[in-house]
Amino acid sequence: MSKNYTSEITEFLQSYKAAHPDLEQRQRDGRARLWDKPQDAELAEGYKAARVSQNAYVYQND
């Protein structure tokens, strides 16, 4: 493949980023709102301790 070749997708993304310079900051803000949350270690330990083990075959009636 030629080093001068750029796909249509790459050209679109480059033009979109040029037209929307705040794109990366908006992406970071969205990630922070949905995923980057502080974790509570004590609560996680409680969830782990309360877990019920699952049978090897889940559809078998006891």
KEDRENLUM-588844 format. One record per atom (N, C-alpha, C, CB): residue number from 0; residue in one letter; atom name; x, y, z. Coordinates in pm, whole numbers, padded with zeros to 5 digits. Glycine has a CB too. Layout:
+-----+---------+-------+--------+--------+--------+
| num | residuo | atomo |     xx |     yy |     zz |
+-----+---------+-------+--------+--------+--------+
| NUM |       a |    CA |      X |      Y |      Z |
...
+-----+---------+-------+--------+--------+--------+
This chain:
+-----+---------+-------+--------+--------+--------+
| num | residuo | atomo |     xx |     yy |     zz |
+-----+---------+-------+--------+--------+--------+
|   0 |       m |     N |  00084 | -00118 |  00000 |
|   0 |       m |    CA |  00000 |  00000 |  00000 |
|   0 |       m |     C |  00089 |  00124 |  00000 |
|   0 |       m |    CB | -00096 |  00000 |  00122 |
|   1 |       s |     N |  00051 |  00221 | -00075 |
|   1 |       s |    CA |  00128 |  00344 | -00087 |
|   1 |       s |     C |  00123 |  00424 |  00044 |
|   1 |       s |    CB |  00075 |  00429 | -00203 |
|   2 |       k |     N |  00234 |  00485 |  00077 |
|   2 |       k |    CA |  00239 |  00567 |  00198 |
|   2 |       k |     C |  00159 |  00697 |  00181 |
|   2 |       k |    CB |  00384 |  00600 |  00234 |
|   3 |       n |     N |  00131 |  00733 |  00058 |
|   3 |       n |    CA |  00054 |  00855 |  00032 |
|   3 |       n |     C | -00096 |  00830 |  00036 |
|   3 |       n |    CB |  00093 |  00914 | -00103 |
|   4 |       y |     N | -00136 |  00706 |  00043 |
|   4 |       y |    CA | -00279 |  00671 |  00040 |
|   4 |       y |     C | -00344 |  00700 |  00175 |
|   4 |       y |    CB | -00298 |  00523 |  00002 |
|   5 |       t |     N | -00460 |  00762 |  00173 |
|   5 |       t |    CA | -00544 |  00776 |  00292 |
|   5 |       t |     C | -00685 |  00734 |  00254 |
|   5 |       t |    CB | -00542 |  00925 |  00349 |
|   6 |       s |     N | -00746 |  00654 |  00337 |
|   6 |       s |    CA | -00879 |  00603 |  00308 |
|   6 |       s |     C | -00983 |  00713 |  00323 |
|   6 |       s |    CB | -00913 |  00484 |  00400 |
|   7 |       e |     N | -01102 |  00686 |  00274 |
|   7 |       e |    CA | -01211 |  00783 |  00285 |
|   7 |       e |     C | -01247 |  00807 |  00431 |
|   7 |       e |    CB | -01333 |  00735 |  00207 |
|   8 |       i |     N | -01241 |  00702 |  00510 |
|   8 |       i |    CA | -01273 |  00714 |  00653 |
|   8 |       i |     C | -01171 |  00806 |  00721 |
|   8 |       i |    CB | -01274 |  00575 |  00722 |
|   9 |       t |     N | -01043 |  00785 |  00692 |
|   9 |       t |    CA | -00939 |  00869 |  00752 |
|   9 |       t |     C | -00956 |  01014 |  00710 |
|   9 |       t |    CB | -00799 |  00819 |  00712 |
|  10 |       e |     N | -00986 |  01037 |  00583 |
|  10 |       e |    CA | -01009 |  01173 |  00537 |
|  10 |       e |     C | -01129 |  01236 |  00606 |
|  10 |       e |    CB | -01029 |  01175 |  00384 |
|  11 |       f |     N | -01235 |  01156 |  00622 |
|  11 |       f |    CA | -01354 |  01208 |  00692 |
|  11 |       f |     C | -01322 |  01245 |  00836 |
|  11 |       f |    CB | -01468 |  01104 |  00688 |
|  12 |       l |     N | -01252 |  01156 |  00906 |
|  12 |       l |    CA | -01219 |  01184 |  01046 |
|  12 |       l |     C | -01130 |  01307 |  01059 |
|  12 |       l |    CB | -01150 |  01062 |  01109 |
|  13 |       q |     N | -01034 |  01319 |  00971 |
|  13 |       q |    CA | -00946 |  01436 |  00977 |
|  13 |       q |     C | -01025 |  01565 |  00951 |
|  13 |       q |    CB | -00833 |  01422 |  00875 |
|  14 |       s |     N | -01115 |  01563 |  00853 |
|  14 |       s |    CA | -01193 |  01684 |  00826 |
|  14 |       s |     C | -01292 |  01712 |  00939 |
|  14 |       s |    CB | -01269 |  01669 |  00692 |
|  15 |       y |     N | -01348 |  01607 |  00999 |
|  15 |       y |    CA | -01441 |  01627 |  01110 |
|  15 |       y |     C | -01370 |  01687 |  01231 |
|  15 |       y |    CB | -01508 |  01493 |  01149 |
|  16 |       k |     N | -01251 |  01635 |  01261 |
|  16 |       k |    CA | -01173 |  01690 |  01372 |
|  16 |       k |     C | -01132 |  01834 |  01346 |
|  16 |       k |    CB | -01050 |  01605 |  01398 |
|  17 |       a |     N | -01102 |  01867 |  01221 |
|  17 |       a |    CA | -01066 |  02005 |  01187 |
|  17 |       a |     C | -01186 |  02097 |  01202 |
|  17 |       a |    CB | -01011 |  02012 |  01043 |
|  18 |       a |     N | -01305 |  02048 |  01169 |
|  18 |       a |    CA | -01426 |  02129 |  01180 |
|  18 |       a |     C | -01477 |  02140 |  01323 |
|  18 |       a |    CB | -01535 |  02072 |  01092 |
|  19 |       h |     N | -01442 |  02042 |  01407 |
|  19 |       h |    CA | -01487 |  02039 |  01547 |
|  19 |       h |     C | -01365 |  02025 |  01638 |
|  19 |       h |    CB | -01588 |  01921 |  01570 |
|  20 |       p |     N | -01295 |  02133 |  01665 |
|  20 |       p |    CA | -01172 |  02123 |  01746 |
|  20 |       p |     C | -01197 |  02083 |  01891 |
|  20 |       p |    CB | -01100 |  02255 |  01744 |
|  21 |       d |     N | -01319 |  02094 |  01940 |
|  21 |       d |    CA | -01348 |  02057 |  02079 |
|  21 |       d |     C | -01391 |  01910 |  02092 |
|  21 |       d |    CB | -01457 |  02147 |  02134 |
|  22 |       l |     N | -01379 |  01833 |  01986 |
|  22 |       l |    CA | -01425 |  01694 |  01986 |
|  22 |       l |     C | -01359 |  01610 |  02093 |
|  22 |       l |    CB | -01401 |  01633 |  01850 |
|  23 |       e |     N | -01227 |  01614 |  02102 |
|  23 |       e |    CA | -01156 |  01529 |  02197 |
|  23 |       e |     C | -01193 |  01565 |  02341 |
|  23 |       e |    CB | -01005 |  01541 |  02176 |
|  24 |       q |     N | -01209 |  01693 |  02371 |
|  24 |       q |    CA | -01248 |  01733 |  02505 |
|  24 |       q |     C | -01388 |  01684 |  02538 |
|  24 |       q |    CB | -01240 |  01885 |  02521 |
|  25 |       r |     N | -01480 |  01691 |  02442 |
|  25 |       r |    CA | -01615 |  01641 |  02465 |
|  25 |       r |     C | -01615 |  01490 |  02486 |
|  25 |       r |    CB | -01706 |  01678 |  02346 |
|  26 |       q |     N | -01527 |  01418 |  02415 |
|  26 |       q |    CA | -01515 |  01274 |  02436 |
|  26 |       q |     C | -01465 |  01245 |  02577 |
|  26 |       q |    CB | -01420 |  01213 |  02331 |
|  27 |       r |     N | -01365 |  01319 |  02623 |
|  27 |       r |    CA | -01313 |  01299 |  02758 |
|  27 |       r |     C | -01421 |  01329 |  02864 |
|  27 |       r |    CB | -01190 |  01388 |  02782 |
|  28 |       d |     N | -01498 |  01435 |  02841 |
|  28 |       d |    CA | -01605 |  01470 |  02934 |
|  28 |       d |     C | -01710 |  01360 |  02940 |
|  28 |       d |    CB | -01671 |  01602 |  02893 |
|  29 |       g |     N | -01745 |  01304 |  02825 |
|  29 |       g |    CA | -01842 |  01195 |  02821 |
|  29 |       g |     C | -01791 |  01072 |  02892 |
|  29 |       g |    CB | -01877 |  01161 |  02679 |
|  30 |       r |     N | -01664 |  01040 |  02874 |
|  30 |       r |    CA | -01606 |  00925 |  02943 |
|  30 |       r |     C | -01606 |  00947 |  03094 |
|  30 |       r |    CB | -01463 |  00899 |  02893 |
|  31 |       a |     N | -01571 |  01066 |  03136 |
|  31 |       a |    CA | -01568 |  01095 |  03279 |
|  31 |       a |     C | -01708 |  01085 |  03340 |
|  31 |       a |    CB | -01510 |  01236 |  03304 |
|  32 |       r |     N | -01807 |  01126 |  03265 |
|  32 |       r |    CA | -01944 |  01122 |  03316 |
|  32 |       r |     C | -01995 |  00978 |  03329 |
|  32 |       r |    CB | -02037 |  01202 |  03224 |
|  33 |       l |     N | -01955 |  00891 |  03237 |
|  33 |       l |    CA | -02010 |  00755 |  03235 |
|  33 |       l |     C | -01922 |  00651 |  03302 |
|  33 |       l |    CB | -02036 |  00714 |  03095 |
|  34 |       w |     N | -01789 |  00662 |  03290 |
|  34 |       w |    CA | -01702 |  00552 |  03331 |
|  34 |       w |     C | -01607 |  00586 |  03445 |
|  34 |       w |    CB | -01623 |  00506 |  03216 |
|  35 |       d |     N | -01549 |  00701 |  03447 |
|  35 |       d |    CA | -01446 |  00732 |  03545 |
|  35 |       d |     C | -01509 |  00774 |  03677 |
|  35 |       d |    CB | -01353 |  00843 |  03493 |
|  36 |       k |     N | -01545 |  00676 |  03757 |
|  36 |       k |    CA | -01610 |  00701 |  03886 |
|  36 |       k |     C | -01517 |  00652 |  03998 |
|  36 |       k |    CB | -01749 |  00629 |  03893 |
|  37 |       p |     N | -01518 |  00719 |  04110 |
|  37 |       p |    CA | -01437 |  00670 |  04222 |
|  37 |       p |     C | -01489 |  00535 |  04270 |
|  37 |       p |    CB | -01436 |  00772 |  04340 |
|  38 |       q |     N | -01398 |  00445 |  04306 |
|  38 |       q |    CA | -01434 |  00311 |  04348 |
|  38 |       q |     C | -01429 |  00301 |  04500 |
|  38 |       q |    CB | -01340 |  00207 |  04283 |
|  39 |       d |     N | -01527 |  00232 |  04558 |
|  39 |       d |    CA | -01534 |  00211 |  04702 |
|  39 |       d |     C | -01489 |  00068 |  04731 |
|  39 |       d |    CB | -01679 |  00238 |  04757 |
|  40 |       a |     N | -01368 |  00052 |  04785 |
|  40 |       a |    CA | -01311 | -00080 |  04809 |
|  40 |       a |     C | -01393 | -00160 |  04910 |
|  40 |       a |    CB | -01167 | -00067 |  04857 |
|  41 |       e |     N | -01445 | -00093 |  05013 |
|  41 |       e |    CA | -01523 | -00162 |  05115 |
|  41 |       e |     C | -01653 | -00218 |  05056 |
|  41 |       e |    CB | -01555 | -00066 |  05232 |
|  42 |       l |     N | -01718 | -00141 |  04974 |
|  42 |       l |    CA | -01841 | -00185 |  04909 |
|  42 |       l |     C | -01813 | -00301 |  04814 |
|  42 |       l |    CB | -01905 | -00069 |  04832 |
|  43 |       a |     N | -01702 | -00296 |  04741 |
|  43 |       a |    CA | -01665 | -00405 |  04650 |
|  43 |       a |     C | -01640 | -00534 |  04728 |
|  43 |       a |    CB | -01540 | -00366 |  04568 |
|  44 |       e |     N | -01577 | -00524 |  04843 |
|  44 |       e |    CA | -01554 | -00643 |  04926 |
|  44 |       e |     C | -01686 | -00702 |  04975 |
|  44 |       e |    CB | -01464 | -00609 |  05047 |
|  45 |       g |     N | -01782 | -00616 |  05008 |
|  45 |       g |    CA | -01913 | -00663 |  05050 |
|  45 |       g |     C | -01985 | -00736 |  04937 |
|  45 |       g |    CB | -01998 | -00547 |  05097 |
|  46 |       y |     N | -01975 | -00684 |  04815 |
|  46 |       y |    CA | -02035 | -00753 |  04700 |
|  46 |       y |     C | -01969 | -00889 |  04679 |
|  46 |       y |    CB | -02022 | -00667 |  04574 |
|  47 |       k |     N | -01838 | -00893 |  04693 |
|  47 |       k |    CA | -01764 | -01018 |  04671 |
|  47 |       k |     C | -01802 | -01121 |  04777 |
|  47 |       k |    CB | -01612 | -00992 |  04673 |
|  48 |       a |     N | -01818 | -01079 |  04902 |
|  48 |       a |    CA | -01854 | -01171 |  05010 |
|  48 |       a |     C | -01997 | -01220 |  04997 |
|  48 |       a |    CB | -01834 | -01103 |  05145 |
|  49 |       a |     N | -02085 | -01141 |  04939 |
|  49 |       a |    CA | -02226 | -01178 |  04929 |
|  49 |       a |     C | -02255 | -01264 |  04806 |
|  49 |       a |    CB | -02312 | -01053 |  04925 |
|  50 |       r |     N | -02157 | -01289 |  04724 |
|  50 |       r |    CA | -02176 | -01365 |  04600 |
|  50 |       r |     C | -02213 | -01510 |  04632 |
|  50 |       r |    CB | -02050 | -01360 |  04513 |
|  51 |       v |     N | -02312 | -01561 |  04560 |
|  51 |       v |    CA | -02356 | -01700 |  04576 |
|  51 |       v |     C | -02294 | -01780 |  04463 |
|  51 |       v |    CB | -02513 | -01712 |  04576 |
|  52 |       s |     N | -02234 | -01894 |  04497 |
|  52 |       s |    CA | -02170 | -01974 |  04393 |
|  52 |       s |     C | -02274 | -02034 |  04300 |
|  52 |       s |    CB | -02083 | -02084 |  04456 |
|  53 |       q |     N | -02238 | -02049 |  04177 |
|  53 |       q |    CA | -02328 | -02101 |  04075 |
|  53 |       q |     C | -02297 | -02247 |  04049 |
|  53 |       q |    CB | -02317 | -02019 |  03944 |
|  54 |       n |     N | -02403 | -02327 |  04027 |
|  54 |       n |    CA | -02384 | -02468 |  03994 |
|  54 |       n |     C | -02314 | -02481 |  03860 |
|  54 |       n |    CB | -02519 | -02542 |  03992 |
|  55 |       a |     N | -02254 | -02599 |  03838 |
|  55 |       a |    CA | -02183 | -02621 |  03713 |
|  55 |       a |     C | -02280 | -02620 |  03596 |
|  55 |       a |    CB | -02107 | -02752 |  03718 |
|  56 |       y |     N | -02398 | -02674 |  03614 |
|  56 |       y |    CA | -02498 | -02673 |  03508 |
|  56 |       y |     C | -02616 | -02594 |  03562 |
|  56 |       y |    CB | -02541 | -02820 |  03465 |
|  57 |       v |     N | -02635 | -02473 |  03515 |
|  57 |       v |    CA | -02730 | -02381 |  03575 |
|  57 |       v |     C | -02876 | -02420 |  03551 |
|  57 |       v |    CB | -02706 | -02243 |  03521 |
|  58 |       y |     N | -02905 | -02501 |  03450 |
|  58 |       y |    CA | -03044 | -02534 |  03418 |
|  58 |       y |     C | -03090 | -02660 |  03490 |
|  58 |       y |    CB | -03061 | -02551 |  03268 |
|  59 |       q |     N | -03005 | -02723 |  03566 |
|  59 |       q |    CA | -03043 | -02846 |  03637 |
|  59 |       q |     C | -03121 | -02811 |  03762 |
|  59 |       q |    CB | -02920 | -02930 |  03672 |
|  60 |       n |     N | -03235 | -02878 |  03781 |
|  60 |       n |    CA | -03315 | -02858 |  03902 |
|  60 |       n |     C | -03261 | -02944 |  04014 |
|  60 |       n |    CB | -03464 | -02891 |  03877 |
|  61 |       d |     N | -03260 | -02891 |  04132 |
|  61 |       d |    CA | -03211 | -02968 |  04248 |
|  61 |       d |     C | -03326 | -03034 |  04319 |
|  61 |       d |    CB | -03135 | -02878 |  04346 |
+-----+---------+-------+--------+--------+--------+
